[in-house]
Amino acid sequence: MPVATLARLDDVELGAPIDASVLRDRLASAGVHLPLDHLEFLIQANGLTAYAGYYRLFGVDAPNGCMISWNQPEMWKFAWAGRCDQYWSFGETGWGDQYAYRLGDPADQNVYYLDAFAMTAEPIVASFTEFLQSEFLTCAVKPFDEMTARARERFGQLPADAHLVYSPSILLGGAEHLDRIQMMPARAAMIVNGDIAVQLDAAPDGAMCGGMRPYLDDLGRTRVTLEWSV
């Protein structure tokens, strides 16, 4: 898909072009090999946001997000106890759902969708080009998810460093209601979702979650501890 197609859409912000050698050097230093069609896209537009920021494609050292720093374990993946370690995120929704490649097999160029609340991975298309045409372009015009459209009506532009979250989290029984949506720093939201999901999986038999206690860890990252009652 030519970059010009996306550039003609409303509420799309394209990153500036990046030199091909700079792009390849930065990715090589991270030990990552993107498919050729993805590289060619980034050379023309080093990252972008669409639908007023509710859909993002990361660039390299780009204002809307750097895929290299975003995929560092200490950024947010550590909180998920290995669930997403084998995937390289290159984009996301405003909820924190990740678009990613599976690491370790260069022949696998499928694009995977990792759910924001569980980080379970599902292959959705066979290539980056197909992803742009059948998934990203569609959502840039009209999202599959009705709640995304309703959230945009309420909040307007979503900053590139923010996610939408439900309060209380739907992982803890919160309802998917517009009045329960708020913005949260993207990194913190990914970590908190991971903390909740991992602790729910490890909950004692028959235990009920009686509350959630936030704290800062040794690196100043926002974390949560679930409190249980039996």
C-alpha positions in Angstrom: 0.0 0.0 0.0 1.5 3.4 -0.9 2.0 5.8 2.0 0.0 8.3 -0.1 -3.1 6.3 0.5 -2.9 6.7 4.2 -1.8 10.3 3.9 -5.1 11.1 2.3 -7.1 9.9 5.3 -8.4 12.2 8.0 -6.7 12.1 11.4 -3.6 10.3 10.1 -0.2 11.6 11.1 2.8 10.2 9.2 6.3 10.1 10.5 9.1 11.6 8.4 11.0 9.4 6.1 14.1 7.7 7.5 17.3 6.8 5.7 17.4 3.1 4.8 20.9 2.5 6.2 20.0 4.2 9.5 16.9 2.1 9.8 18.7 -1.2 9.0 21.6 -0.4 11.4 19.2 0.4 14.3 17.2 -2.7 13.8 20.4 -4.9 13.3 21.7 -3.5 16.6 18.5 -4.8 18.3 18.8 -8.1 16.5 15.5 -7.7 14.6 14.9 -8.4 11.0 11.6 -7.0 9.7 10.0 -8.2 6.4 11.0 -6.2 3.3 7.6 -4.7 2.8 7.6 -3.4 6.3 11.1 -1.9 5.9 10.1 -0.2 2.7 7.1 1.3 4.4 9.1 2.7 7.3 11.7 4.2 4.9 8.8 6.3 3.5 7.0 6.9 6.8 8.8 6.2 10.1 5.8 5.4 12.2 2.3 6.8 12.1 -0.9 7.3 14.1 -4.4 6.9 12.6 -8.0 7.5 13.7 -6.8 10.4 15.9 -4.2 8.3 17.7 -6.3 5.2 18.5 -4.2 3.1 16.1 -0.4 3.3 15.9 2.5 1.9 13.9 5.8 2.4 15.7 8.8 3.7 13.9 12.5 3.7 15.0 13.4 6.7 17.3 10.1 8.2 16.1 7.9 10.8 18.0 4.9 8.4 18.1 6.9 5.6 19.6 10.1 3.7 19.0 9.6 -0.1 18.5 13.1 -0.8 19.8 12.6 0.8 23.2 9.0 -0.4 23.4 10.1 -4.0 23.0 12.8 -3.9 25.7 11.8 -6.3 28.5 12.1 -3.7 31.3 9.7 -1.3 29.5 6.6 -3.4 30.2 6.9 -7.0 29.0 8.6 -8.1 32.3 5.2 -7.8 34.0 3.6 -10.5 31.8 5.8 -13.3 33.0 7.0 -14.4 29.6 3.7 -14.4 27.8 4.8 -12.0 25.0 8.6 -12.5 25.1 8.6 -14.3 21.8 6.8 -11.5 19.9 8.1 -8.2 18.5 5.5 -5.4 18.8 5.4 -3.0 15.9 2.1 -1.3 16.5 -0.9 -1.2 18.8 -4.4 0.0 19.4 -5.2 2.7 21.9 -6.2 0.0 24.3 -2.8 -1.6 24.3 -3.6 -4.5 22.0 -0.3 -5.3 20.2 0.4 -5.9 16.5 3.5 -8.1 16.4 5.7 -10.6 14.6 6.8 -13.9 16.2 10.5 -14.0 16.9 12.8 -16.9 16.0 11.5 -18.0 12.6 12.3 -15.6 9.7 10.0 -17.5 7.5 7.0 -16.7 9.7 5.9 -13.2 8.4 2.4 -13.5 9.9 1.1 -10.5 11.8 -0.1 -11.5 15.2 -2.7 -9.7 17.4 -2.0 -9.8 21.2 -4.9 -9.0 23.3 -4.2 -6.1 25.8 -5.8 -8.0 28.8 -4.3 -11.4 28.3 -1.4 -11.1 25.8 -2.7 -14.2 24.0 -1.5 -14.2 20.4 -3.6 -14.9 17.3 -2.3 -14.7 13.7 -4.5 -12.4 11.8 -2.9 -12.0 8.4 0.1 -13.4 6.4 2.1 -10.3 5.7 2.6 -6.7 6.6 1.1 -5.5 3.3 -2.0 -7.6 3.9 -2.2 -6.1 7.5 -2.1 -2.6 6.1 -4.8 -3.3 3.5 -7.2 -5.5 5.4 -6.7 -4.5 9.1 -5.0 -1.1 9.6 -6.6 0.8 6.7 -10.1 -0.5 7.7 -9.6 0.6 11.3 -8.2 4.0 10.3 -11.5 4.7 8.6 -14.0 2.9 10.8 -12.8 0.7 13.7 -14.1 -2.9 14.1 -14.6 -2.0 17.8 -17.6 0.2 18.5 -16.2 1.2 21.9 -13.1 2.7 20.2 -15.4 5.0 18.1 -17.4 6.0 21.2 -14.2 6.7 23.2 -12.9 8.9 20.4 -16.2 10.9 20.5 -15.7 11.5 24.2 -11.9 12.0 24.5 -10.9 13.3 21.0 -7.3 13.0 20.1 -5.5 10.2 22.0 -1.9 11.1 22.8 0.7 8.7 21.5 2.0 8.0 25.0 -1.5 7.2 26.4 -3.8 4.2 26.5 -7.4 3.8 27.3 -8.2 1.7 30.4 -11.4 0.6 32.2 -11.7 1.5 35.9 -12.1 -0.9 37.5 -10.3 -3.2 35.1 -12.5 -5.6 33.1 -10.1 -8.3 34.4 -11.5 -7.7 37.8 -15.1 -7.7 36.7 -15.5 -4.1 35.6 -18.0 -3.4 32.8 -17.2 -2.2 29.3 -19.0 1.0 29.8 -18.0 4.4 28.4 -18.3 6.1 31.8 -15.6 3.7 33.1 -13.0 4.6 30.5 -10.1 6.8 31.4 -6.6 7.6 29.9 -3.5 6.3 31.5 0.2 6.5 30.5 0.8 3.7 28.0 3.7 2.0 29.8 1.9 2.1 33.1 -1.2 0.6 31.6 0.7 -2.3 30.0 2.4 -3.1 33.3 -0.8 -2.9 35.4 -2.7 -5.1 33.0 0.2 -7.6 33.2 0.3 -7.5 37.0 -3.4 -8.2 37.2 -3.5 -11.0 34.6 -0.5 -12.8 36.1 -1.8 -12.6 39.7 -5.3 -13.7 38.7 -3.8 -16.8 37.1 -1.9 -17.5 40.3 -4.8 -16.8 42.6 -5.4 -19.3 45.5 -8.3 -21.7 44.9 -11.5 -20.2 45.9 -10.0 -16.8 46.6 -11.8 -13.6 45.8 -10.1 -10.4 44.9 -10.9 -7.9 47.6 -8.9 -4.9 46.3 -5.9 -3.6 44.4 -3.0 -1.8 46.0 -0.8 0.4 43.8 2.9 0.9 44.5 6.1 2.0 42.8 8.8 -0.7 42.3 12.5 -0.1 42.7 12.7 1.4 39.2 9.9 3.8 39.8 7.4 1.8 37.7 3.7 1.8 38.6 2.7 -1.7 39.8 -0.3 -3.2 41.5 -0.8 -6.0 44.1 -4.1 -7.8 44.3 -5.4 -8.4 47.8 -7.2 -11.7 48.3 -9.9 -12.9 50.7 -10.8 -16.6 51.0 
